[in-house]
Amino acid sequence: MVTPDRPLRIALLSYRSKPHCGGQGVYVRHLSRELDALGHRVEVFSGQPYPELDPGPRLTPIPSLDLYRDSDPFRTPHWHEYRDWSDVLETAMMWGGAFPEPLTFSIRVRRALAARAGDFDVVHDNQGLGYGLLGIGRLGVPLVASIHHPISVDRRIDLATLGPLDRLSRRRWYGFVRMQARVARHIARSGPLITVSASSRHDICRDFKVSPDRVRVIPLGVDTRVFRPGQAARVPGRIIAVASADSAIKGTATLLYAVAKLITERDAHLVIVGRPAPATERLAAQLSIADRVTFTHGLNDQAFSALLGSAQVAVVPSLYEGFSLPAL
């Protein structure tokens, strides 16, 4: 491992960073903390939802219109919320069925970095890969990017579960994947792409058309000071699963069918760490297992570790994972 001869000034970018669920927020929090512990100066630039950082790294908010907030998803902003043309673009793309955040965040953060290019030695993008990043090279700051896995895989799995009409609208939603592939190839020409497993590297190279020698594998880690076997007794029949997003790729529906079969043979109770979609709640009711399934979210590390340690069985029902932190 090559270490720099002086601490680095790192701008870590994340277009959204849910604090307690979703890989991006978890990755940003822990990576920024450990880079800070190594003596580097880390400043996290994030759109909403903002991460909860540990002491040391600094957070610089890059506000969006927050069109997908949990309390009011797909909302239409009031006219006084618009600040510039990127806000108008964000709303127009949402109205058209696209997902605008990777693009509009990249435009806003490029503007923020242009005013402070001399403050950083390297810019590290976390899975955003928006067109605005193409302008960072002209600022004279090296750019690297982490890609946990290409969202093209999510797109294939998701579209395969839909009917023809739903497939058309969902294709518009996944329109950002084409942009991410182009930006990934551009970054790979001048700097490294970082991913978390050999499997993800294979998929990035296949779907984004990047040469394997331009992608470096750095596996994820887990803080064993927190996530370690506890002394408390395990709860009989408790099954734990973690769903960072309730989408087809996470296999939650398959898990519910399995639990419905299992409880005909033995006593069991499923706890899913994640926020359920309405369709998931309906399926649990249809299978008559709503009283055997509990959803929880917003847990801090200590509560999450204790919950994992209380289970007799942990399940990762995903159809695909680039790495799977829950498994680790």
N, C-alpha and C positions, 0 to 999 in steps of 0.2 A: 504494500500500500504506500503510495506517495503522499506525503504530508506537506502542506505549504510551509515556507520558512517564516511566515507571519500569519496572524489571524486574518481571515477573510471577512469582507463585508458582503453579506449575502441578502439578496432580495428574493424571498420565497413567495411565489404567486399561486393563488388558489381562487378560482372564480366563485366557489361556494364551499363552506366548511362547517357543516353541521357538527356541533360539538361532540355529541355522544353516539351518533350513528352515521353510517356511510363512511367509506374508507378515506375520503379526502380529508375530512375534519380530523379524524384520528391520526392519519399520517402526518398532517401538517403540525399538529400539536406535538407529537412525540419527536419528529425529525427536528423541528426548531429547537426543542428543549435540549436534545443531545448535541446538536451542532453548537449551541450556546455553551454547553458543559465542556466542549473541546476548546473553548476560548474564542470562537468566531462570533461576530456580531450579526445577528439575524433579525431582519425586519420582514414581517409577513404582510403582504398586500392581499386582501380578501374582500370579495363581495359578500352580500347577505346570503344565508345566515353566517354570521361571523364566528370564528373559532374561539374557544376558551383556551388561552395559552397559559403555560406554566410560567413562573417568574423567570425573567431573563429576556426572552425574545420580545420584540415590540410589534404591536399590531397597528397597521395603517389601513383604515377602512376605505374601500373603493365602492361607494354606495351605488347600487342599482335601483330599479324601481321595485324590486322584490316582488315580482309578479306571481311567484309560486309559494308564497309564505303559507305555512300549515293552516293558519287561521282563515285565510282568504285566497285560495289558489285560483289562478287564471283571472285575477281581478283586472278591471279597467281603471287606471289611475285618474285622479282628478286633474284637471288642466294645470293647476298651480304646482303639481309635482314635477312637471317637465322642466329640465334645466338646460338641455342642449339637444342636438340632433341625434345623439346616441340613445337618448331616452325615447325619442319618437321612433327610431329604428327598432328598439326593443319591443315596444308595444305593437308596432305594425307586424313584426315577425310573429309574435304570439297570436295575434288575430288571424294570421295566415296559417296557423297550425305548426309553425316551426318552433324550435327551442333556441332562443337567442343568446342565452347567457354566456357561453364560451366566446362568442364573437364580440358582444358588446363589452364584456369585461376586458378583453384584450385591447380594445380601443381605448377604454378609460385608463387602464393601467399603463399603457404605452405613453399616454399623455402625462401621467404622474411621474413616470420614470424619466421622461425627457427633461423635466425640470430639475432632476436630481441625478443625472447620469454619473457625475463624479463621486457620488456617495457610495457606489457599489463596485465590487470586484467581479461579481458574477450574478446573473439572474437565473433563478431555477423555477421553471414553470411546472406546476403539478396538474397534468392531465387536461389543461385548458385547450391549448393548441389552437388558439384563435388567430385570425389573419393579422390582428394588430401586433402580434409578436414579430412579424416579419420586419417591422420598423426598428426593433431593438438593436439589431446588428449595426444600424447606422448611428446609434448612440455611442458606439465604441465599447460596449460592455458585452463580454461573452455570455452566451445563452445556452443553457442545458435544459432538458425536459425529462420528467418522469412520466411514463405511461404504464399504468398498472396492468391494463390489458386493452386491446383495441375495442371500442364500443361497437364496431362492426359485428362482433360476435353476439353481443346483446341484441343487435338489430335482427340478425338471422333467426335467433331463437324466438324473439318476440313476434316477428312477422309470421312465423310458422304456426303460431297458435291462433291467428286471427282469420276472420272471413274476408272476402274480397273488398268490401267497402271499408271496413276498419283498417285493412292493410294499406289502402291508399292514404288515409289520413296519418297513419303511423309512419309511413315513409317520409312524409313532410316533416314530422317531428325529428326524425333521425337525419335530416339533411345536413346537420353539422358534422357528421362523420366524414363526409367527403372533404370538408375544410380541414379537419384534423389530420387526415392522411397527407394532404398537400403540405401543411405546415410541418408535420413530422419529417417529411423528406427534406424540406428546406433546412431544418435544424440539424439533421443528420449530416448534411454536407459540410458543416463547419464545426459542429460540436457533438458530444455524445448524447444518445438517448439512453435513459436508464429505465430498466424494468425489473420486475420482482421475481421472475422465475424463467427457466429455460422454455417452459411451455408458452408463457406470454411472449418471449422473444420470437419464438417460431410464428406465433399468430400475428405479431406486429410486422414481421418481415413479409409474411404471406399477404396480409390484407392491406398494409400500407406501402408495400413495395419498397422496403428499406433493406439495405445490405446488412447481413448478420454481423459483419465486423464493425458496424456503426451503433450497435446496441449492446450495452453492458448490463449484465445481470447483477443486481445487488439485492439479495433476499431481505425480506422484512424481518424484524425482530419483535420480541415481546419483553416487557419489563417484569422479570421474574421476582422482583422485590414485592410486586403487587399480585401478579398472577402466578400463584403457587398453591400446592395442596394445603388445605386448611385442616383444622382439628375438629370442626363440627361434623356431626354425623350426616350422611347423605339421606335425602328424603326418599322413602320407598316409592317407586313408580314415577319419579319425576324425570321428564325428558326435557332437555334444553336445546333450542335452536336459535340462531341469530340471523335475522334478515335485515340487512342494511337498507334494502328497498323492497317493497312488496311488488315484485314484478315477476314475469314468467321465468326469468333466468334463475331466480332464487329457489324455485321448486316448492314454494309453500303449499300450493294446492296438493301436490303429490304427497307431501308430509301429512296433511290433514286426512287424506284417504287412508294412508297407512295407519294413523292413530285410530281412525274409526274401525279398522279391522282389528287392531291390537286390543282395544278395550272389550272386544267380544271374548277375548281369551284370558285377560288379566287386568288388574287394576293399574291404571296409568293416568298421568296428567301432563299435558304439554305446556311448557312456558316458552313463548316466542319473544325474544328481545327485538322489538321493532314495532312500528306503527302499522296496523292492518289497513288494507284498502277495503272499501265497502264490499267488493266482490268476495274477499276472503272471509269477512264476517258472515256474509250470506251463506257461503259454502259450509262453514262450521255449523250454522243453524240447520241447513238442509241435511247434514250428516248426523244431526242430533248429538253433537259433541261440544256445543258451546259451553257447557258446564265443565268440560274437561280440557279446555284451552284457555290460557291466560296470556294476554299481551301486555308487555311492559316496555317502557322506553325512558330516556333521560337519566339513566343510572350513571353515577360517578364510578371511577375505577374500582373503589373498594366494594361498593354494592354489587357491581357487575361480577367481580371476582368471587364474592361470597355466593352469588346466585349460581355461577358456573360450578363452584365447588360443592353445591348442595345437590347436584343432579346425579342420578344413577347412570344416565346415558346422555351423551351429547350427539346431536345430529347435524350434519351439513347436507341439506337436501338439494343444494344447488345443481343445476344442469351444467354449469360452467363456473369456474373461478380462476382468476389469474394467479392467485396465491392462496387466499383464504386465511385471514388472520384469526377468525373464530376457531378454525381447526387447530392452529398453533396454540 
